[in-house]
Amino acid sequence: MRAVKLLLPVLALLAACSDPAAKSQAQDAGLAQPTKAPPSSVEGMKTSFAPVVKRAAPAVVNVSSRRTVRQRVDPFWDLFTGGGAPQQRVAQSLGSGAIVRSDGVILTNNHNIDGADEIMVQLADRREFPAKVLLADPRSDLAVLKIDTGGERLPVIAIDDQEGIEVGDLVLAIGNPFGVGQTVTNGIISATARSNVGITDYSFFIQTDAAINPGNSGGPLVDMDGDLIGINTAILSRSGTSSGVGFAIPAAMARQVVNAALGGDHAVIRPWLGARTQTVTADVARSLGFPAPRGVVITDIWPGGPAQRAGLKVGDVILTVGGEAVNDEGGATYQFGSRRTGEQVPVRILRDGAERTVQVRADPPPGGRGDERTISGANPFQGATVATLSPAVADEIGVDPFDGKGGGVVVTRVAQGFAQQAGLKPGDMVREINGRQIRSLGDLNSAIGEGGKVWRVTIQRGGQLITAAFRT
């Protein structure tokens, strides 16, 4: 039973964040709006969270999924028999979710439903409904589901990405740990803006000490107004159970994904800064005269991208994006990527010892898969789909677009064929074939067209070059 996404053996948990940018009524049509209505007196809240639970819990659901997995029964025996037909088994996943629109729109974690053949949602009153996926966004680990309520209006929880959160704020985590049924745990926000923890590409998590366990994934992290401030996503644990270090996806990212789904999109198009950045270390801070490390320094600029058009330069130190401090690359990516497309975002920078603010337009990454092709024939790339690496393609498959700034070809999908047997993966950059440098699809086509029985291929994966020889 897959209930939670693991880190270090890691499991699932919570989130929240705020985005001060105004959201249009068109984007948020039908979503409940957060309200400032304390459920009880401060004195009463010291003795019971019941008023908050009564407001939020009816909108929390269980999400279960089933998928068919093909596997070999005994890989060791296959060494002697030459292999056999793969056997099938049914894998199940159990998580949580939150109803965000009364007609049955539900927000959960993508890893709860990834690859599912069947998805079922159980409401707080134990009724069950089949669900369909409106949008799945693996990069943020969020998914939006829809159930058919037959016109019935369901209780909802409001997404609150407007109120600033602080370390020490009280929060509740609501979900279905271990499949025992709806459970509420309480704690505080123990940290904000956690990044580089290896959970998702857009890492900017709320950290909490509220108890989170397998099955809580996708459930809401709730503030004392009963509003959703994050989606429980992962916990850091050596045992596989809660150790008081949990992470939640911020409400700003959750709203962005929900708005994309309700707008009929099949993917989330996020703004892209068009600059490669690096964390300001203690040594760099001293050279800049900072009393302490802060901000990120621009190390590369994409020609014609938003950063260049706004006048940003290599060597500039970005201090804030949209008024929010950034202290690492993940923070800068999140703060800019969570803005509305077309918005003018104020970016505070340090240049030549003086601070200034520039307005950067939040445009999506350029390019696409217009030249994508699937390779056939007797060669190591048979079954692989490749495309010219553009910022848009890089954003979609989760690679660094600057790896292809001077030209490059990237693997976008791998189906059955020699490429799959050879171990090629989406995101691999093709660098050389039989000594020929590959900078474009034309180079790749020419190299493959020359044919041969022995192939020497170099790819770039995760910043490392890998060279292997193949016979076809």
C-alpha positions as CSV (number, residue, x, y, z in Angstrom):
1,M,0.0,0.0,0.0
2,R,1.6,3.2,-1.1
3,A,0.4,5.9,1.2
4,V,3.1,8.4,1.2
5,K,6.1,9.6,-0.8
6,L,9.3,8.6,1.0
7,L,12.5,10.6,1.6
8,L,15.4,8.9,3.3
9,P,12.8,6.4,3.8
10,V,10.5,9.3,3.7
11,L,6.7,9.5,3.9
12,A,3.9,12.0,3.3
13,L,2.9,15.3,4.7
14,L,1.8,18.9,4.8
15,A,2.1,22.3,3.3
16,A,1.3,26.0,3.0
17,C,2.5,29.2,1.7
18,S,1.3,32.6,0.7
19,D,1.3,34.5,-2.6
20,P,0.4,38.1,-2.3
21,A,-0.4,38.4,-6.0
22,A,-4.1,39.1,-6.7
23,K,-6.1,36.3,-8.3
24,S,-8.7,37.0,-10.9
25,Q,-12.3,36.0,-10.3
26,A,-12.1,34.1,-13.6
27,Q,-9.3,32.0,-12.3
28,D,-11.0,31.2,-9.0
29,A,-14.5,30.7,-10.3
30,G,-16.4,28.4,-8.0
31,L,-13.7,28.1,-5.4
32,A,-14.5,28.9,-1.8
33,Q,-12.8,32.1,-0.5
34,P,-11.0,32.1,2.8
35,T,-12.6,34.2,5.5
36,K,-11.3,35.6,8.8
37,A,-13.8,34.2,11.2
38,P,-12.1,32.7,14.3
39,P,-14.1,29.6,15.2
40,S,-14.0,30.3,18.9
41,S,-12.4,32.6,21.6
42,V,-8.7,32.4,22.1
43,E,-9.3,31.0,25.5
44,G,-11.5,28.3,24.1
45,M,-9.0,27.4,21.4
46,K,-6.4,26.7,24.1
47,T,-8.6,23.8,25.3
48,S,-10.0,22.5,22.1
49,F,-9.5,22.6,18.3
50,A,-13.0,21.2,17.8
51,P,-14.5,24.3,16.1
52,V,-11.7,24.3,13.5
53,V,-12.1,20.6,12.9
54,K,-15.9,20.9,12.5
55,R,-15.3,23.5,9.8
56,A,-12.6,21.7,7.8
57,A,-13.0,18.0,8.3
58,P,-16.2,17.5,6.2
59,A,-14.2,18.5,3.1
60,V,-11.4,16.0,3.7
61,V,-11.6,12.7,1.7
62,N,-9.8,9.4,1.3
63,V,-8.3,8.7,-2.1
64,S,-7.5,5.1,-3.1
65,S,-6.1,3.9,-6.4
66,R,-5.4,0.6,-8.2
67,R,-2.9,0.0,-11.0
68,T,-1.7,-3.1,-12.8
69,V,2.0,-3.8,-12.5
70,R,3.9,-6.2,-14.8
71,Q,6.8,-8.0,-13.2
72,R,8.9,-11.2,-13.5
73,V,8.2,-13.6,-10.7
74,D,11.8,-14.7,-10.3
75,P,14.5,-12.7,-12.0
76,F,17.2,-15.1,-10.8
77,W,15.5,-18.1,-12.4
78,D,15.2,-16.1,-15.6
79,L,19.0,-16.3,-15.9
80,F,18.7,-20.0,-16.6
81,T,15.4,-20.2,-18.4
82,G,16.0,-17.2,-20.8
83,G,13.1,-15.3,-19.2
84,G,9.4,-15.8,-19.3
85,A,6.2,-14.0,-19.6
86,P,5.9,-11.2,-17.1
87,Q,3.3,-11.8,-14.4
88,Q,0.7,-9.1,-13.4
89,R,-0.2,-7.9,-9.9
90,V,-2.4,-5.1,-8.7
91,A,-0.7,-2.4,-6.7
92,Q,-2.9,-0.2,-4.4
93,S,-2.3,3.2,-3.0
94,L,-4.1,5.0,-0.2
95,G,-4.0,8.7,0.5
96,S,-6.1,11.7,1.3
97,G,-7.5,14.8,-0.5
98,A,-9.5,18.0,0.0
99,I,-12.7,19.1,-1.7
100,V,-12.0,22.6,-3.1
101,R,-15.1,23.1,-5.2
102,S,-18.6,22.0,-4.2
103,D,-19.3,20.2,-7.4
104,G,-16.7,17.5,-6.6
105,V,-13.3,19.0,-7.5
106,I,-10.7,17.4,-5.3
107,L,-7.0,18.3,-4.7
108,T,-4.5,15.5,-3.8
109,N,-0.9,14.4,-4.3
110,N,0.1,13.2,-7.8
111,H,1.9,10.3,-6.3
112,N,-1.4,9.0,-4.8
113,I,-2.8,8.4,-8.3
114,D,0.2,8.2,-10.6
115,G,-0.3,5.4,-13.2
116,A,-3.7,4.4,-11.7
117,D,-6.2,2.4,-13.7
118,E,-8.9,3.1,-11.1
119,I,-9.4,5.9,-8.6
120,M,-12.0,5.9,-5.8
121,V,-12.9,8.8,-3.5
122,Q,-14.5,8.2,-0.1
123,L,-16.2,11.2,1.5
124,A,-16.3,12.0,5.2
125,D,-19.8,10.4,5.4
126,R,-18.3,7.1,3.9
127,R,-20.0,7.4,0.5
128,E,-17.7,6.3,-2.4
129,F,-17.4,7.7,-5.9
130,P,-15.2,6.9,-8.9
131,A,-12.9,9.8,-9.8
132,K,-11.3,11.0,-13.0
133,V,-8.1,13.1,-13.3
134,L,-8.6,16.6,-14.5
135,L,-4.9,17.4,-14.3
136,A,-1.8,15.7,-13.0
137,D,1.3,17.8,-12.3
138,P,4.3,15.5,-11.3
139,R,6.6,18.5,-10.9
140,S,4.7,19.9,-8.0
141,D,3.4,16.4,-7.0
142,L,-0.2,17.7,-7.1
143,A,-3.3,16.3,-9.0
144,V,-6.8,17.6,-9.4
145,L,-9.7,15.0,-9.5
146,K,-13.4,15.2,-10.2
147,I,-16.3,13.1,-9.0
148,D,-19.8,13.2,-10.3
149,T,-22.1,14.2,-7.4
150,G,-25.3,14.2,-9.4
151,G,-25.8,17.9,-8.7
152,E,-25.2,17.6,-5.0
153,R,-23.2,20.4,-3.4
154,L,-20.4,19.1,-1.2
155,P,-18.7,20.8,1.8
156,V,-15.5,22.6,0.7
157,I,-12.3,23.9,2.2
158,A,-11.0,27.3,1.1
159,I,-7.5,27.6,-0.2
160,D,-5.8,30.5,1.7
161,D,-2.7,31.7,-0.1
162,Q,-3.2,35.4,0.9
163,E,-2.4,35.4,4.6
164,G,1.3,35.3,5.6
165,I,2.3,32.4,7.8
166,E,4.9,32.4,10.5
167,V,7.0,29.9,12.3
168,G,5.1,29.1,15.5
169,D,1.6,29.3,14.0
170,L,-0.7,26.5,15.1
171,V,-1.8,24.1,12.4
172,L,-3.8,20.9,12.0
173,A,-3.1,18.0,9.7
174,I,-6.2,16.0,8.6
175,G,-6.0,12.8,6.7
176,N,-6.3,9.0,6.8
177,P,-3.1,7.6,8.3
178,F,-2.6,3.8,7.9
179,G,-6.2,3.6,6.5
180,V,-7.7,3.7,10.0
181,G,-10.1,6.5,9.1
182,Q,-10.1,10.3,9.3
183,T,-7.6,11.5,11.9
184,V,-6.6,15.0,13.1
185,T,-3.2,15.8,14.5
186,N,-2.0,19.2,15.7
187,G,1.3,21.0,15.8
188,I,3.0,24.2,14.7
189,I,4.7,25.5,11.6
190,S,8.3,24.7,12.5
191,A,9.9,26.3,9.4
192,T,9.0,27.9,6.1
193,A,10.5,28.1,2.6
194,R,12.2,24.7,2.9
195,S,13.9,23.9,-0.4
196,N,16.4,21.4,-1.8
197,V,14.9,18.5,0.2
198,G,14.5,16.3,-2.9
199,I,10.7,16.0,-3.0
200,T,9.6,17.9,-6.0
201,D,11.1,20.2,-8.7
202,Y,9.3,23.2,-7.2
203,S,10.6,22.9,-3.6
204,F,9.4,25.6,-1.2
205,F,7.8,23.7,1.6
206,I,6.2,24.5,4.9
207,Q,7.7,22.3,7.6
208,T,5.5,21.1,10.5
209,D,5.8,18.9,13.6
210,A,2.2,17.7,13.3
211,A,2.2,13.9,13.2
212,I,2.0,12.7,9.6
213,N,2.0,9.0,8.6
214,P,1.4,6.8,5.5
215,G,-2.1,7.7,4.2
216,N,-1.9,11.4,5.1
217,S,-0.5,12.3,1.6
218,G,-2.7,14.8,-0.2
219,G,-4.6,15.8,2.9
220,P,-4.8,19.5,4.0
221,L,-2.7,21.4,6.4
222,V,-5.2,23.7,8.1
223,D,-4.8,27.0,9.9
224,M,-6.9,28.2,12.9
225,D,-9.5,29.7,10.5
226,G,-10.1,26.2,9.1
227,D,-8.6,27.1,5.7
228,L,-6.2,25.0,3.6
229,I,-2.7,26.5,3.8
230,G,-0.9,23.5,2.3
231,I,-1.1,19.9,1.1
232,N,0.6,17.2,3.2
233,T,3.2,15.6,1.0
234,A,6.2,14.0,2.7
235,I,8.0,13.4,6.0
236,L,11.6,13.0,6.8
237,S,12.0,9.8,8.7
238,R,14.5,6.9,9.2
239,S,11.7,4.6,10.4
240,G,9.0,5.3,7.9
241,T,6.7,6.8,10.5
242,S,6.3,10.4,11.8
243,S,9.4,11.8,13.5
244,G,8.1,15.4,13.7
245,V,9.6,16.7,10.4
246,G,7.0,16.9,7.7
247,F,6.6,19.0,4.6
248,A,3.6,20.5,2.8
249,I,3.2,22.0,-0.6
250,P,2.2,25.7,-0.2
251,A,-1.3,26.9,-0.9
252,A,0.0,29.3,-3.7
253,M,1.2,26.3,-5.7
254,A,-2.0,24.4,-4.9
255,R,-4.2,27.2,-6.2
256,Q,-2.1,27.5,-9.4
257,V,-2.6,23.8,-10.2
258,V,-6.3,24.0,-9.4
259,N,-6.8,27.1,-11.5
260,A,-5.1,25.4,-14.4
261,A,-7.3,22.3,-14.1
262,L,-10.5,24.4,-13.9
263,G,-9.4,26.4,-16.9
264,G,-9.3,23.2,-19.0
265,D,-5.6,23.0,-19.2
266,H,-3.8,19.6,-19.4
267,A,-0.6,21.0,-18.0
268,V,0.5,23.8,-15.7
269,I,2.2,26.6,-17.6
270,R,4.5,28.4,-15.1
271,P,6.4,31.6,-15.6
272,W,10.1,31.2,-16.2
273,L,12.7,33.8,-15.1
274,G,15.2,32.9,-17.9
275,A,18.2,33.1,-15.5
276,R,20.4,30.5,-13.9
277,T,21.2,31.3,-10.3
278,Q,23.5,30.1,-7.5
279,T,23.1,30.5,-3.8
280,V,25.2,33.2,-2.2
281,T,27.6,31.3,0.1
282,A,29.5,32.8,3.1
283,D,32.6,33.4,0.9
284,V,30.6,35.2,-1.7
285,A,28.7,37.2,0.9
286,R,32.0,38.4,2.4
287,S,33.2,39.5,-1.0
288,L,30.0,41.5,-1.5
289,G,30.2,43.0,1.9
290,F,27.0,41.3,3.2
291,P,26.9,40.9,7.0
292,A,25.4,37.4,6.3
293,P,24.7,35.3,3.2
294,R,21.5,36.2,1.4
295,G,20.1,36.1,-2.1
296,V,21.1,34.3,-5.3
297,V,23.7,35.4,-7.8
298,I,22.9,35.2,-11.6
299,T,25.4,33.0,-13.4
300,D,23.8,32.8,-16.8
301,I,21.0,34.6,-18.8
302,W,18.9,33.1,-21.5
303,P,19.0,35.2,-24.7
304,G,15.7,37.1,-25.2
305,G,14.2,35.6,-22.0
306,P,12.3,37.6,-19.3
307,A,15.4,38.3,-17.2
308,Q,17.4,39.7,-20.2
309,R,14.4,41.8,-21.4
310,A,14.1,43.3,-17.9
311,G,17.8,44.3,-17.9
312,L,19.2,41.7,-15.5
313,K,22.8,40.8,-15.9
314,V,25.2,38.0,-15.0
315,G,26.6,38.9,-11.6
316,D,23.5,40.6,-10.3
317,V,22.4,39.3,-6.9
318,I,18.6,38.7,-6.6
319,L,17.5,39.6,-3.1
320,T,13.7,39.4,-3.3
321,V,11.0,38.3,-5.9
322,G,7.6,39.8,-5.5
323,G,8.7,41.2,-2.1
324,E,9.6,37.7,-0.8
325,A,13.2,37.0,0.2
326,V,15.0,34.3,-1.8
327,N,18.1,32.5,-0.4
328,D,18.6,29.7,-2.9
329,E,17.8,28.6,-6.4
330,G,14.7,26.7,-5.4
331,G,13.3,29.7,-3.7
332,A,13.9,32.0,-6.7
333,T,12.3,29.4,-9.0
334,Y,9.3,29.0,-6.8
335,Q,8.6,32.6,-6.1
336,F,8.7,33.6,-9.8
337,G,7.1,30.3,-11.0
338,S,4.0,30.8,-8.7
339,R,3.1,34.2,-10.2
340,R,0.3,34.7,-12.8
341,T,1.4,34.6,-16.4
342,G,1.7,38.1,-17.8
343,E,2.1,39.7,-14.3
344,Q,4.9,42.3,-13.8
345,V,6.9,41.0,-10.9
346,P,9.2,43.3,-8.9
347,V,12.6,41.8,-8.4
348,R,15.0,43.5,-6.0
349,I,18.7,43.1,-7.0
350,L,22.1,44.2,-5.9
351,R,24.4,45.5,-8.6
352,D,27.7,47.4,-8.1
353,G,27.1,47.7,-4.4
354,A,23.7,49.4,-4.9
355,E,20.2,47.9,-4.6
356,R,17.5,48.5,-7.2
357,T,14.2,47.1,-8.2
358,V,13.4,45.9,-11.8
359,Q,10.1,44.8,-13.2
360,V,10.2,41.3,-14.8
361,R,7.3,40.1,-16.9
362,A,6.2,36.6,-15.8
363,D,6.2,34.9,-19.2
364,P,6.2,31.1,-19.8
365,P,9.3,29.4,-21.1
366,P,9.6,29.6,-24.9
367,G,9.8,26.7,-27.3
368,G,7.9,23.4,-27.6
369,R,7.9,20.0,-29.0
370,G,7.2,21.0,-32.6
371,D,10.1,19.0,-33.9
372,E,9.6,15.9,-31.7
373,R,10.2,12.6,-33.4
374,T,10.2,8.9,-32.5
375,I,13.2,6.9,-33.7
376,S,12.9,3.6,-35.4
377,G,15.4,1.2,-37.1
378,A,18.4,-0.8,-36.0
379,N,20.1,1.7,-33.7
380,P,20.4,2.3,-29.9
381,F,17.7,4.9,-30.0
382,Q,14.9,2.7,-31.4
383,G,11.7,3.4,-29.4
384,A,12.9,6.7,-28.0
385,T,11.2,10.0,-28.7
386,V,13.5,13.0,-28.9
387,A,13.2,16.7,-29.4
388,T,15.3,19.8,-29.5
389,L,15.9,21.0,-26.0
390,S,14.1,24.3,-25.4
391,P,13.1,26.0,-22.1
392,A,9.5,24.8,-22.6
393,V,10.6,21.2,-23.1
394,A,13.1,21.4,-20.3
395,D,10.4,22.7,-17.9
396,E,8.0,19.9,-18.9
397,I,10.4,17.1,-18.3
398,G,12.4,18.6,-15.4
399,V,15.8,19.3,-16.8
400,D,18.0,22.4,-16.9
401,P,17.4,24.3,-20.1
402,F,20.9,25.9,-19.9
403,D,22.3,22.4,-20.7
404,G,21.0,23.0,-24.2
405,K,21.8,26.7,-24.6
406,G,24.3,26.0,-27.3
407,G,22.0,23.4,-28.9
408,G,21.0,19.9,-27.8
409,V,18.7,17.0,-28.3
410,V,16.9,15.5,-25.3
411,V,15.0,12.2,-24.9
412,T,11.4,13.0,-23.9
413,R,9.9,9.5,-23.8
414,V,11.0,5.9,-24.0
415,A,8.8,3.1,-25.3
416,Q,9.5,-0.6,-25.9
417,G,12.6,-1.1,-28.1
418,F,16.4,-1.0,-28.0
419,A,16.4,2.3,-26.3
420,Q,14.5,0.9,-23.3
421,Q,16.8,-2.1,-23.1
422,A,19.8,0.2,-23.3
423,G,18.6,2.1,-20.3
424,L,17.8,5.5,-21.9
425,K,15.5,7.7,-19.8
426,P,13.5,10.9,-20.4
427,G,15.7,13.8,-19.7
428,D,18.9,12.2,-21.1
429,M,20.8,14.7,-23.4
430,V,22.4,13.1,-26.5
431,R,25.9,14.5,-26.8
432,E,27.8,12.2,-29.2
433,I,27.2,9.3,-31.5
434,N,30.3,7.5,-32.9
435,G,32.4,10.5,-32.3
436,R,30.0,13.0,-33.9
437,Q,28.8,15.9,-31.7
438,I,25.0,16.1,-31.5
439,R,23.7,19.7,-31.4
440,S,20.5,19.3,-33.3
441,L,18.0,16.8,-34.6
442,G,19.7,17.1,-38.0
443,D,23.0,15.9,-36.4
444,L,21.1,13.0,-34.8
445,N,19.4,12.0,-38.0
446,S,22.7,12.1,-39.9
447,A,24.5,10.0,-37.3
448,I,21.8,7.4,-37.2
449,G,21.6,7.4,-41.0
450,E,25.2,6.3,-41.3
451,G,24.2,3.0,-39.7
452,G,26.6,0.4,-38.4
453,K,26.6,-2.6,-36.0
454,V,28.7,-1.0,-33.3
455,W,27.6,2.2,-31.7
456,R,29.4,4.4,-29.2
457,V,27.0,6.8,-27.5
458,T,27.6,9.6,-25.0
459,I,24.7,11.0,-23.0
460,Q,24.4,13.6,-20.3
461,R,22.3,12.7,-17.3
462,G,22.1,14.7,-14.1
463,G,25.2,16.7,-15.0
464,Q,27.3,13.6,-15.7
465,L,28.5,12.3,-19.0
466,I,28.0,8.6,-19.6
467,T,29.5,6.7,-22.6
468,A,28.6,3.2,-23.6
469,A,29.1,0.9,-26.6
470,F,26.2,-1.1,-28.2
471,R,25.8,-3.7,-30.9
472,T,22.6,-3.8,-32.9
